């Protein structure tokens, strides 16, 4: 499960590609994942996280310390 956001838990979902003649074939919708480094000042170190662009907005809004605290409470190793 490599294509999963570590913050929001977004992962690929399934769907159909629909042609002009309305033939449906299976496809995957992948989340927009980015690998991003943040400086975690509370522990004086850099943290690399694979997250969606929606999660980057969440970190900008709530702060890195709050998001990491919630991730650790959920059982993630950071």
N, C-alpha and C positions, 0 to 999 in steps of 0.2 A: 504494500500500500504506500507507494512512494508519492503519489500525487494527492496528498491530504494536507490541508492547512493545519498547522499546529495550534493555532489560536481558535479559529471558528469551527474547525472540523469539516470544512467543505471538502467534498471529494467528487470524483467523476460520476455523472449520471448518464443513463442511457436514453436513447431516443431514436428517431428515424430521420434519415435523409430522404426527402421526398423529391422525386424527379418531376419533370414537366408533365409526364404521362401518369403521374400519381403513383408510381411504383415506390414502395417503401423498403429501404434497406437499413439495417442496424448501424448506429454510429454512437460515439461517446462525446458528451459535452464535458470538456476538461475545465477545471477552475483556473483562474488567472493567478498562478502561483509565482512568487518572487522569492529568491533567497536574499535576505537582508541582514546586515550587521547593525546592531545597536550597541551603544556604550551604556552599560548598566552601572550607573554611578554608585549605587548602594553597595555593590560588591567590588567596585573598581576593576571591571573587566568588560571585554567585548562579548556579546552574545550573538550567535548566528541562528536565525530562525527562518524556516520555510513557511511563508504565509501568503494569504491572498491579499489582493489590493484592498478589499473590504477590511481586513484585519489591520492593515497599515493605517487606515483612517481611524480605526478603533484605538490604536496605540497613540496616534496623534491627539485624539480627543481625551482619553482617560489617563494616559501616561503609561510608560513602560513598566514601572514598579507595580502598578495595580494589575496590569495584564499578566505579568509573570507570577504574581501572588495567586491569581485565580487559576492559572495553568498548573501551578504546583499543588494547589488544593484539589484539583481534578486528577492528580497523579502523574503529571508529565514531568520528565526529568529535564531540567534546564541548567 
